[in-house]
Amino acid sequence: MFVDIEVLHLGANDARHAGEHAMDGAGRLLRGPLQAGMFGGFVAAEMFHDVLNSAYAAHVGLLQTHGETLTSLGGRAYRAAVEFTDMEQRNAAVLRAVPCISST
């Protein structure tokens, strides 16, 4: 089996960066809360605000979840690359330790 460690590292970095962007997006959304009464003081405006506020909270939650998932995935990909590298080095050392008994 061939494992391209560089590609694993690139994927890990991309996943981490995507996770950071998602967390940054959630943080930016949280800095701009929807103020009560921003659409007016009548019933329909308050209902619209409530619906929009629910969607806003859902988007923040999704961004946070995606950020955590992508960051975790990046960490696991990086650890997998380290494990493959370590395993390759151990296996190569074992093969080098095998005595050559062939005369050809």
Phi and psi restraints in degrees (range 20) as a CNS / XPLOR table:
assign (resid 1 and name C) (resid 2 and name N)
       (resid 2 and name CA) (resid 2 and name C) 1.0 -108.0 20.0 2
assign (resid 2 and name N) (resid 2 and name CA)
       (resid 2 and name C) (resid 3 and name N) 1.0 128.7 20.0 2
assign (resid 2 and name C) (resid 3 and name N)
       (resid 3 and name CA) (resid 3 and name C) 1.0 -121.2 20.0 2
assign (resid 3 and name N) (resid 3 and name CA)
       (resid 3 and name C) (resid 4 and name N) 1.0 122.0 20.0 2
assign (resid 3 and name C) (resid 4 and name N)
       (resid 4 and name CA) (resid 4 and name C) 1.0 -88.0 20.0 2
assign (resid 4 and name N) (resid 4 and name CA)
       (resid 4 and name C) (resid 5 and name N) 1.0 101.9 20.0 2
assign (resid 4 and name C) (resid 5 and name N)
       (resid 5 and name CA) (resid 5 and name C) 1.0 -62.8 20.0 2
assign (resid 5 and name N) (resid 5 and name CA)
       (resid 5 and name C) (resid 6 and name N) 1.0 -38.5 20.0 2
assign (resid 5 and name C) (resid 6 and name N)
       (resid 6 and name CA) (resid 6 and name C) 1.0 -61.9 20.0 2
assign (resid 6 and name N) (resid 6 and name CA)
       (resid 6 and name C) (resid 7 and name N) 1.0 -40.5 20.0 2
assign (resid 6 and name C) (resid 7 and name N)
       (resid 7 and name CA) (resid 7 and name C) 1.0 -66.6 20.0 2
assign (resid 7 and name N) (resid 7 and name CA)
       (resid 7 and name C) (resid 8 and name N) 1.0 -38.8 20.0 2
assign (resid 7 and name C) (resid 8 and name N)
       (resid 8 and name CA) (resid 8 and name C) 1.0 -61.4 20.0 2
assign (resid 8 and name N) (resid 8 and name CA)
       (resid 8 and name C) (resid 9 and name N) 1.0 -42.9 20.0 2
assign (resid 8 and name C) (resid 9 and name N)
       (resid 9 and name CA) (resid 9 and name C) 1.0 -64.1 20.0 2
assign (resid 9 and name N) (resid 9 and name CA)
       (resid 9 and name C) (resid 10 and name N) 1.0 -41.8 20.0 2
assign (resid 9 and name C) (resid 10 and name N)
       (resid 10 and name CA) (resid 10 and name C) 1.0 -62.0 20.0 2
assign (resid 10 and name N) (resid 10 and name CA)
       (resid 10 and name C) (resid 11 and name N) 1.0 -44.7 20.0 2
assign (resid 10 and name C) (resid 11 and name N)
       (resid 11 and name CA) (resid 11 and name C) 1.0 -62.7 20.0 2
assign (resid 11 and name N) (resid 11 and name CA)
       (resid 11 and name C) (resid 12 and name N) 1.0 -40.3 20.0 2
assign (resid 11 and name C) (resid 12 and name N)
       (resid 12 and name CA) (resid 12 and name C) 1.0 -62.6 20.0 2
assign (resid 12 and name N) (resid 12 and name CA)
       (resid 12 and name C) (resid 13 and name N) 1.0 -44.8 20.0 2
assign (resid 12 and name C) (resid 13 and name N)
       (resid 13 and name CA) (resid 13 and name C) 1.0 -64.5 20.0 2
assign (resid 13 and name N) (resid 13 and name CA)
       (resid 13 and name C) (resid 14 and name N) 1.0 -42.2 20.0 2
assign (resid 13 and name C) (resid 14 and name N)
       (resid 14 and name CA) (resid 14 and name C) 1.0 -62.6 20.0 2
assign (resid 14 and name N) (resid 14 and name CA)
       (resid 14 and name C) (resid 15 and name N) 1.0 -42.8 20.0 2
assign (resid 14 and name C) (resid 15 and name N)
       (resid 15 and name CA) (resid 15 and name C) 1.0 -63.7 20.0 2
assign (resid 15 and name N) (resid 15 and name CA)
       (resid 15 and name C) (resid 16 and name N) 1.0 -43.1 20.0 2
assign (resid 15 and name C) (resid 16 and name N)
       (resid 16 and name CA) (resid 16 and name C) 1.0 -63.2 20.0 2
assign (resid 16 and name N) (resid 16 and name CA)
       (resid 16 and name C) (resid 17 and name N) 1.0 -43.2 20.0 2
assign (resid 16 and name C) (resid 17 and name N)
       (resid 17 and name CA) (resid 17 and name C) 1.0 -63.7 20.0 2
assign (resid 17 and name N) (resid 17 and name CA)
       (resid 17 and name C) (resid 18 and name N) 1.0 -40.7 20.0 2
assign (resid 17 and name C) (resid 18 and name N)
       (resid 18 and name CA) (resid 18 and name C) 1.0 -62.7 20.0 2
assign (resid 18 and name N) (resid 18 and name CA)
       (resid 18 and name C) (resid 19 and name N) 1.0 -40.7 20.0 2
assign (resid 18 and name C) (resid 19 and name N)
       (resid 19 and name CA) (resid 19 and name C) 1.0 -62.6 20.0 2
assign (resid 19 and name N) (resid 19 and name CA)
       (resid 19 and name C) (resid 20 and name N) 1.0 -41.1 20.0 2
assign (resid 19 and name C) (resid 20 and name N)
       (resid 20 and name CA) (resid 20 and name C) 1.0 -63.7 20.0 2
assign (resid 20 and name N) (resid 20 and name CA)
       (resid 20 and name C) (resid 21 and name N) 1.0 -40.3 20.0 2
assign (resid 20 and name C) (resid 21 and name N)
       (resid 21 and name CA) (resid 21 and name C) 1.0 -63.8 20.0 2
assign (resid 21 and name N) (resid 21 and name CA)
       (resid 21 and name C) (resid 22 and name N) 1.0 -42.3 20.0 2
assign (resid 21 and name C) (resid 22 and name N)
       (resid 22 and name CA) (resid 22 and name C) 1.0 -63.5 20.0 2
assign (resid 22 and name N) (resid 22 and name CA)
       (resid 22 and name C) (resid 23 and name N) 1.0 -43.9 20.0 2
assign (resid 22 and name C) (resid 23 and name N)
       (resid 23 and name CA) (resid 23 and name C) 1.0 -65.8 20.0 2
assign (resid 23 and name N) (resid 23 and name CA)
       (resid 23 and name C) (resid 24 and name N) 1.0 -37.3 20.0 2
assign (resid 23 and name C) (resid 24 and name N)
       (resid 24 and name CA) (resid 24 and name C) 1.0 -63.6 20.0 2
assign (resid 24 and name N) (resid 24 and name CA)
       (resid 24 and name C) (resid 25 and name N) 1.0 -42.1 20.0 2
assign (resid 24 and name C) (resid 25 and name N)
       (resid 25 and name CA) (resid 25 and name C) 1.0 -61.8 20.0 2
assign (resid 25 and name N) (resid 25 and name CA)
       (resid 25 and name C) (resid 26 and name N) 1.0 -42.2 20.0 2
assign (resid 25 and name C) (resid 26 and name N)
       (resid 26 and name CA) (resid 26 and name C) 1.0 -62.9 20.0 2
assign (resid 26 and name N) (resid 26 and name CA)
       (resid 26 and name C) (resid 27 and name N) 1.0 -42.4 20.0 2
assign (resid 26 and name C) (resid 27 and name N)
       (resid 27 and name CA) (resid 27 and name C) 1.0 -62.8 20.0 2
assign (resid 27 and name N) (resid 27 and name CA)
       (resid 27 and name C) (resid 28 and name N) 1.0 -39.8 20.0 2
assign (resid 27 and name C) (resid 28 and name N)
       (resid 28 and name CA) (resid 28 and name C) 1.0 -66.6 20.0 2
assign (resid 28 and name N) (resid 28 and name CA)
       (resid 28 and name C) (resid 29 and name N) 1.0 -41.0 20.0 2
assign (resid 28 and name C) (resid 29 and name N)
       (resid 29 and name CA) (resid 29 and name C) 1.0 -62.9 20.0 2
assign (resid 29 and name N) (resid 29 and name CA)
       (resid 29 and name C) (resid 30 and name N) 1.0 -39.1 20.0 2
assign (resid 29 and name C) (resid 30 and name N)
       (resid 30 and name CA) (resid 30 and name C) 1.0 -67.4 20.0 2
assign (resid 30 and name N) (resid 30 and name CA)
       (resid 30 and name C) (resid 31 and name N) 1.0 -24.3 20.0 2
assign (resid 30 and name C) (resid 31 and name N)
       (resid 31 and name CA) (resid 31 and name C) 1.0 -75.5 20.0 2
assign (resid 31 and name N) (resid 31 and name CA)
       (resid 31 and name C) (resid 32 and name N) 1.0 -16.1 20.0 2
assign (resid 31 and name C) (resid 32 and name N)
       (resid 32 and name CA) (resid 32 and name C) 1.0 -119.9 20.0 2
assign (resid 32 and name N) (resid 32 and name CA)
       (resid 32 and name C) (resid 33 and name N) 1.0 68.9 20.0 2
assign (resid 32 and name C) (resid 33 and name N)
       (resid 33 and name CA) (resid 33 and name C) 1.0 -65.5 20.0 2
assign (resid 33 and name N) (resid 33 and name CA)
       (resid 33 and name C) (resid 34 and name N) 1.0 154.6 20.0 2
assign (resid 33 and name C) (resid 34 and name N)
       (resid 34 and name CA) (resid 34 and name C) 1.0 -81.5 20.0 2
assign (resid 34 and name N) (resid 34 and name CA)
       (resid 34 and name C) (resid 35 and name N) 1.0 116.9 20.0 2
assign (resid 34 and name C) (resid 35 and name N)
       (resid 35 and name CA) (resid 35 and name C) 1.0 -76.2 20.0 2
assign (resid 35 and name N) (resid 35 and name CA)
       (resid 35 and name C) (resid 36 and name N) 1.0 139.0 20.0 2
assign (resid 35 and name C) (resid 36 and name N)
       (resid 36 and name CA) (resid 36 and name C) 1.0 -63.5 20.0 2
assign (resid 36 and name N) (resid 36 and name CA)
       (resid 36 and name C) (resid 37 and name N) 1.0 138.6 20.0 2
assign (resid 36 and name C) (resid 37 and name N)
       (resid 37 and name CA) (resid 37 and name C) 1.0 83.2 20.0 2
assign (resid 37 and name N) (resid 37 and name CA)
       (resid 37 and name C) (resid 38 and name N) 1.0 2.6 20.0 2
assign (resid 37 and name C) (resid 38 and name N)
       (resid 38 and name CA) (resid 38 and name C) 1.0 -68.3 20.0 2
assign (resid 38 and name N) (resid 38 and name CA)
       (resid 38 and name C) (resid 39 and name N) 1.0 -18.4 20.0 2
assign (resid 38 and name C) (resid 39 and name N)
       (resid 39 and name CA) (resid 39 and name C) 1.0 -105.7 20.0 2
assign (resid 39 and name N) (resid 39 and name CA)
       (resid 39 and name C) (resid 40 and name N) 1.0 5.0 20.0 2
assign (resid 39 and name C) (resid 40 and name N)
       (resid 40 and name CA) (resid 40 and name C) 1.0 119.9 20.0 2
assign (resid 40 and name N) (resid 40 and name CA)
       (resid 40 and name C) (resid 41 and name N) 1.0 173.1 20.0 2
assign (resid 40 and name C) (resid 41 and name N)
       (resid 41 and name CA) (resid 41 and name C) 1.0 -103.6 20.0 2
assign (resid 41 and name N) (resid 41 and name CA)
       (resid 41 and name C) (resid 42 and name N) 1.0 10.7 20.0 2
assign (resid 41 and name C) (resid 42 and name N)
       (resid 42 and name CA) (resid 42 and name C) 1.0 -92.9 20.0 2
assign (resid 42 and name N) (resid 42 and name CA)
       (resid 42 and name C) (resid 43 and name N) 1.0 164.6 20.0 2
assign (resid 42 and name C) (resid 43 and name N)
       (resid 43 and name CA) (resid 43 and name C) 1.0 -58.2 20.0 2
assign (resid 43 and name N) (resid 43 and name CA)
       (resid 43 and name C) (resid 44 and name N) 1.0 -46.5 20.0 2
assign (resid 43 and name C) (resid 44 and name N)
       (resid 44 and name CA) (resid 44 and name C) 1.0 -62.2 20.0 2
assign (resid 44 and name N) (resid 44 and name CA)
       (resid 44 and name C) (resid 45 and name N) 1.0 -37.7 20.0 2
assign (resid 44 and name C) (resid 45 and name N)
       (resid 45 and name CA) (resid 45 and name C) 1.0 -66.4 20.0 2
assign (resid 45 and name N) (resid 45 and name CA)
       (resid 45 and name C) (resid 46 and name N) 1.0 -40.1 20.0 2
assign (resid 45 and name C) (resid 46 and name N)
       (resid 46 and name CA) (resid 46 and name C) 1.0 -66.9 20.0 2
assign (resid 46 and name N) (resid 46 and name CA)
       (resid 46 and name C) (resid 47 and name N) 1.0 -38.6 20.0 2
assign (resid 46 and name C) (resid 47 and name N)
       (resid 47 and name CA) (resid 47 and name C) 1.0 -65.5 20.0 2
assign (resid 47 and name N) (resid 47 and name CA)
       (resid 47 and name C) (resid 48 and name N) 1.0 -42.7 20.0 2
assign (resid 47 and name C) (resid 48 and name N)
       (resid 48 and name CA) (resid 48 and name C) 1.0 -62.1 20.0 2
assign (resid 48 and name N) (resid 48 and name CA)
       (resid 48 and name C) (resid 49 and name N) 1.0 -41.5 20.0 2
assign (resid 48 and name C) (resid 49 and name N)
       (resid 49 and name CA) (resid 49 and name C) 1.0 -60.7 20.0 2
assign (resid 49 and name N) (resid 49 and name CA)
       (resid 49 and name C) (resid 50 and name N) 1.0 -43.1 20.0 2
assign (resid 49 and name C) (resid 50 and name N)
       (resid 50 and name CA) (resid 50 and name C) 1.0 -62.5 20.0 2
assign (resid 50 and name N) (resid 50 and name CA)
       (resid 50 and name C) (resid 51 and name N) 1.0 -44.2 20.0 2
assign (resid 50 and name C) (resid 51 and name N)
       (resid 51 and name CA) (resid 51 and name C) 1.0 -64.7 20.0 2
assign (resid 51 and name N) (resid 51 and name CA)
       (resid 51 and name C) (resid 52 and name N) 1.0 -45.0 20.0 2
assign (resid 51 and name C) (resid 52 and name N)
       (resid 52 and name CA) (resid 52 and name C) 1.0 -64.3 20.0 2
assign (resid 52 and name N) (resid 52 and name CA)
       (resid 52 and name C) (resid 53 and name N) 1.0 -39.1 20.0 2
assign (resid 52 and name C) (resid 53 and name N)
       (resid 53 and name CA) (resid 53 and name C) 1.0 -64.1 20.0 2
assign (resid 53 and name N) (resid 53 and name CA)
       (resid 53 and name C) (resid 54 and name N) 1.0 -38.4 20.0 2
assign (resid 53 and name C) (resid 54 and name N)
       (resid 54 and name CA) (resid 54 and name C) 1.0 -65.1 20.0 2
assign (resid 54 and name N) (resid 54 and name CA)
       (resid 54 and name C) (resid 55 and name N) 1.0 -44.0 20.0 2
assign (resid 54 and name C) (resid 55 and name N)
       (resid 55 and name CA) (resid 55 and name C) 1.0 -64.1 20.0 2
assign (resid 55 and name N) (resid 55 and name CA)
       (resid 55 and name C) (resid 56 and name N) 1.0 -40.2 20.0 2
assign (resid 55 and name C) (resid 56 and name N)
       (resid 56 and name CA) (resid 56 and name C) 1.0 -58.9 20.0 2
assign (resid 56 and name N) (resid 56 and name CA)
       (resid 56 and name C) (resid 57 and name N) 1.0 -48.5 20.0 2
assign (resid 56 and name C) (resid 57 and name N)
       (resid 57 and name CA) (resid 57 and name C) 1.0 -63.5 20.0 2
assign (resid 57 and name N) (resid 57 and name CA)
       (resid 57 and name C) (resid 58 and name N) 1.0 -38.8 20.0 2
assign (resid 57 and name C) (resid 58 and name N)
       (resid 58 and name CA) (resid 58 and name C) 1.0 -64.7 20.0 2
assign (resid 58 and name N) (resid 58 and name CA)
       (resid 58 and name C) (resid 59 and name N) 1.0 -41.5 20.0 2
assign (resid 58 and name C) (resid 59 and name N)
       (resid 59 and name CA) (resid 59 and name C) 1.0 -64.8 20.0 2
assign (resid 59 and name N) (resid 59 and name CA)
       (resid 59 and name C) (resid 60 and name N) 1.0 -41.6 20.0 2
assign (resid 59 and name C) (resid 60 and name N)
       (resid 60 and name CA) (resid 60 and name C) 1.0 -61.0 20.0 2
assign (resid 60 and name N) (resid 60 and name CA)
       (resid 60 and name C) (resid 61 and name N) 1.0 -45.9 20.0 2
assign (resid 60 and name C) (resid 61 and name N)
       (resid 61 and name CA) (resid 61 and name C) 1.0 -61.5 20.0 2
assign (resid 61 and name N) (resid 61 and name CA)
       (resid 61 and name C) (resid 62 and name N) 1.0 -42.7 20.0 2
assign (resid 61 and name C) (resid 62 and name N)
       (resid 62 and name CA) (resid 62 and name C) 1.0 -64.5 20.0 2
assign (resid 62 and name N) (resid 62 and name CA)
       (resid 62 and name C) (resid 63 and name N) 1.0 -43.0 20.0 2
assign (resid 62 and name C) (resid 63 and name N)
       (resid 63 and name CA) (resid 63 and name C) 1.0 -61.7 20.0 2
assign (resid 63 and name N) (resid 63 and name CA)
       (resid 63 and name C) (resid 64 and name N) 1.0 -41.3 20.0 2
assign (resid 63 and name C) (resid 64 and name N)
       (resid 64 and name CA) (resid 64 and name C) 1.0 -64.7 20.0 2
assign (resid 64 and name N) (resid 64 and name CA)
       (resid 64 and name C) (resid 65 and name N) 1.0 -42.8 20.0 2
assign (resid 64 and name C) (resid 65 and name N)
       (resid 65 and name CA) (resid 65 and name C) 1.0 -63.9 20.0 2
assign (resid 65 and name N) (resid 65 and name CA)
       (resid 65 and name C) (resid 66 and name N) 1.0 -45.6 20.0 2
assign (resid 65 and name C) (resid 66 and name N)
       (resid 66 and name CA) (resid 66 and name C) 1.0 -61.9 20.0 2
assign (resid 66 and name N) (resid 66 and name CA)
       (resid 66 and name C) (resid 67 and name N) 1.0 -41.2 20.0 2
assign (resid 66 and name C) (resid 67 and name N)
       (resid 67 and name CA) (resid 67 and name C) 1.0 -60.3 20.0 2
assign (resid 67 and name N) (resid 67 and name CA)
       (resid 67 and name C) (resid 68 and name N) 1.0 -45.9 20.0 2
assign (resid 67 and name C) (resid 68 and name N)
       (resid 68 and name CA) (resid 68 and name C) 1.0 -64.8 20.0 2
assign (resid 68 and name N) (resid 68 and name CA)
       (resid 68 and name C) (resid 69 and name N) 1.0 -42.6 20.0 2
assign (resid 68 and name C) (resid 69 and name N)
       (resid 69 and name CA) (resid 69 and name C) 1.0 -64.3 20.0 2
assign (resid 69 and name N) (resid 69 and name CA)
       (resid 69 and name C) (resid 70 and name N) 1.0 -46.7 20.0 2
assign (resid 69 and name C) (resid 70 and name N)
       (resid 70 and name CA) (resid 70 and name C) 1.0 -66.5 20.0 2
assign (resid 70 and name N) (resid 70 and name CA)
       (resid 70 and name C) (resid 71 and name N) 1.0 -39.8 20.0 2
assign (resid 70 and name C) (resid 71 and name N)
       (resid 71 and name CA) (resid 71 and name C) 1.0 -64.2 20.0 2
assign (resid 71 and name N) (resid 71 and name CA)
       (resid 71 and name C) (resid 72 and name N) 1.0 -42.8 20.0 2
assign (resid 71 and name C) (resid 72 and name N)
       (resid 72 and name CA) (resid 72 and name C) 1.0 -63.6 20.0 2
assign (resid 72 and name N) (resid 72 and name CA)
       (resid 72 and name C) (resid 73 and name N) 1.0 -43.2 20.0 2
assign (resid 72 and name C) (resid 73 and name N)
       (resid 73 and name CA) (resid 73 and name C) 1.0 -60.8 20.0 2
assign (resid 73 and name N) (resid 73 and name CA)
       (resid 73 and name C) (resid 74 and name N) 1.0 -42.4 20.0 2
assign (resid 73 and name C) (resid 74 and name N)
       (resid 74 and name CA) (resid 74 and name C) 1.0 -61.0 20.0 2
assign (resid 74 and name N) (resid 74 and name CA)
       (resid 74 and name C) (resid 75 and name N) 1.0 -41.8 20.0 2
assign (resid 74 and name C) (resid 75 and name N)
       (resid 75 and name CA) (resid 75 and name C) 1.0 -63.8 20.0 2
assign (resid 75 and name N) (resid 75 and name CA)
       (resid 75 and name C) (resid 76 and name N) 1.0 -40.4 20.0 2
assign (resid 75 and name C) (resid 76 and name N)
       (resid 76 and name CA) (resid 76 and name C) 1.0 -68.8 20.0 2
assign (resid 76 and name N) (resid 76 and name CA)
       (resid 76 and name C) (resid 77 and name N) 1.0 -38.2 20.0 2
assign (resid 76 and name C) (resid 77 and name N)
       (resid 77 and name CA) (resid 77 and name C) 1.0 -64.7 20.0 2
assign (resid 77 and name N) (resid 77 and name CA)
       (resid 77 and name C) (resid 78 and name N) 1.0 -40.3 20.0 2
assign (resid 77 and name C) (resid 78 and name N)
       (resid 78 and name CA) (resid 78 and name C) 1.0 -64.3 20.0 2
assign (resid 78 and name N) (resid 78 and name CA)
       (resid 78 and name C) (resid 79 and name N) 1.0 -44.4 20.0 2
assign (resid 78 and name C) (resid 79 and name N)
       (resid 79 and name CA) (resid 79 and name C) 1.0 -63.3 20.0 2
assign (resid 79 and name N) (resid 79 and name CA)
       (resid 79 and name C) (resid 80 and name N) 1.0 -36.7 20.0 2
assign (resid 79 and name C) (resid 80 and name N)
       (resid 80 and name CA) (resid 80 and name C) 1.0 -63.5 20.0 2
assign (resid 80 and name N) (resid 80 and name CA)
       (resid 80 and name C) (resid 81 and name N) 1.0 -40.7 20.0 2
assign (resid 80 and name C) (resid 81 and name N)
       (resid 81 and name CA) (resid 81 and name C) 1.0 -62.2 20.0 2
assign (resid 81 and name N) (resid 81 and name CA)
       (resid 81 and name C) (resid 82 and name N) 1.0 -41.8 20.0 2
assign (resid 81 and name C) (resid 82 and name N)
       (resid 82 and name CA) (resid 82 and name C) 1.0 -63.9 20.0 2
assign (resid 82 and name N) (resid 82 and name CA)
       (resid 82 and name C) (resid 83 and name N) 1.0 -43.9 20.0 2
assign (resid 82 and name C) (resid 83 and name N)
       (resid 83 and name CA) (resid 83 and name C) 1.0 -62.6 20.0 2
assign (resid 83 and name N) (resid 83 and name CA)
       (resid 83 and name C) (resid 84 and name N) 1.0 -43.7 20.0 2
assign (resid 83 and name C) (resid 84 and name N)
       (resid 84 and name CA) (resid 84 and name C) 1.0 -62.9 20.0 2
assign (resid 84 and name N) (resid 84 and name CA)
       (resid 84 and name C) (resid 85 and name N) 1.0 -41.1 20.0 2
assign (resid 84 and name C) (resid 85 and name N)
       (resid 85 and name CA) (resid 85 and name C) 1.0 -63.1 20.0 2
assign (resid 85 and name N) (resid 85 and name CA)
       (resid 85 and name C) (resid 86 and name N) 1.0 -46.8 20.0 2
assign (resid 85 and name C) (resid 86 and name N)
       (resid 86 and name CA) (resid 86 and name C) 1.0 -61.4 20.0 2
assign (resid 86 and name N) (resid 86 and name CA)
       (resid 86 and name C) (resid 87 and name N) 1.0 -43.5 20.0 2
assign (resid 86 and name C) (resid 87 and name N)
       (resid 87 and name CA) (resid 87 and name C) 1.0 -63.6 20.0 2
assign (resid 87 and name N) (resid 87 and name CA)
       (resid 87 and name C) (resid 88 and name N) 1.0 -42.0 20.0 2
assign (resid 87 and name C) (resid 88 and name N)
       (resid 88 and name CA) (resid 88 and name C) 1.0 -61.9 20.0 2
assign (resid 88 and name N) (resid 88 and name CA)
       (resid 88 and name C) (resid 89 and name N) 1.0 -41.8 20.0 2
assign (resid 88 and name C) (resid 89 and name N)
       (resid 89 and name CA) (resid 89 and name C) 1.0 -66.1 20.0 2
assign (resid 89 and name N) (resid 89 and name CA)
       (resid 89 and name C) (resid 90 and name N) 1.0 -41.5 20.0 2
assign (resid 89 and name C) (resid 90 and name N)
       (resid 90 and name CA) (resid 90 and name C) 1.0 -64.3 20.0 2
assign (resid 90 and name N) (resid 90 and name CA)
       (resid 90 and name C) (resid 91 and name N) 1.0 -45.8 20.0 2
assign (resid 90 and name C) (resid 91 and name N)
       (resid 91 and name CA) (resid 91 and name C) 1.0 -64.3 20.0 2
assign (resid 91 and name N) (resid 91 and name CA)
       (resid 91 and name C) (resid 92 and name N) 1.0 -39.8 20.0 2
assign (resid 91 and name C) (resid 92 and name N)
       (resid 92 and name CA) (resid 92 and name C) 1.0 -63.9 20.0 2
assign (resid 92 and name N) (resid 92 and name CA)
       (resid 92 and name C) (resid 93 and name N) 1.0 -39.3 20.0 2
assign (resid 92 and name C) (resid 93 and name N)
       (resid 93 and name CA) (resid 93 and name C) 1.0 -64.7 20.0 2
assign (resid 93 and name N) (resid 93 and name CA)
       (resid 93 and name C) (resid 94 and name N) 1.0 -40.1 20.0 2
assign (resid 93 and name C) (resid 94 and name N)
       (resid 94 and name CA) (resid 94 and name C) 1.0 -63.8 20.0 2
assign (resid 94 and name N) (resid 94 and name CA)
       (resid 94 and name C) (resid 95 and name N) 1.0 -43.8 20.0 2
assign (resid 94 and name C) (resid 95 and name N)
       (resid 95 and name CA) (resid 95 and name C) 1.0 -65.2 20.0 2
assign (resid 95 and name N) (resid 95 and name CA)
       (resid 95 and name C) (resid 96 and name N) 1.0 -38.4 20.0 2
assign (resid 95 and name C) (resid 96 and name N)
       (resid 96 and name CA) (resid 96 and name C) 1.0 -65.9 20.0 2
assign (resid 96 and name N) (resid 96 and name CA)
       (resid 96 and name C) (resid 97 and name N) 1.0 -27.4 20.0 2
assign (resid 96 and name C) (resid 97 and name N)
       (resid 97 and name CA) (resid 97 and name C) 1.0 -79.3 20.0 2
assign (resid 97 and name N) (resid 97 and name CA)
       (resid 97 and name C) (resid 98 and name N) 1.0 -13.3 20.0 2
assign (resid 97 and name C) (resid 98 and name N)
       (resid 98 and name CA) (resid 98 and name C) 1.0 -74.0 20.0 2
assign (resid 98 and name N) (resid 98 and name CA)
       (resid 98 and name C) (resid 99 and name N) 1.0 125.2 20.0 2
assign (resid 98 and name C) (resid 99 and name N)
       (resid 99 and name CA) (resid 99 and name C) 1.0 -70.7 20.0 2
assign (resid 99 and name N) (resid 99 and name CA)
       (resid 99 and name C) (resid 100 and name N) 1.0 142.7 20.0 2
assign (resid 99 and name C) (resid 100 and name N)
       (resid 100 and name CA) (resid 100 and name C) 1.0 -86.2 20.0 2
assign (resid 100 and name N) (resid 100 and name CA)
       (resid 100 and name C) (resid 101 and name N) 1.0 119.6 20.0 2
assign (resid 100 and name C) (resid 101 and name N)
       (resid 101 and name CA) (resid 101 and name C) 1.0 -111.3 20.0 2
assign (resid 101 and name N) (resid 101 and name CA)
       (resid 101 and name C) (resid 102 and name N) 1.0 6.7 20.0 2
assign (resid 101 and name C) (resid 102 and name N)
       (resid 102 and name CA) (resid 102 and name C) 1.0 -86.3 20.0 2
assign (resid 102 and name N) (resid 102 and name CA)
       (resid 102 and name C) (resid 103 and name N) 1.0 142.4 20.0 2
assign (resid 102 and name C) (resid 103 and name N)
       (resid 103 and name CA) (resid 103 and name C) 1.0 -94.0 20.0 2
assign (resid 103 and name N) (resid 103 and name CA)
       (resid 103 and name C) (resid 104 and name N) 1.0 -2.5 20.0 2
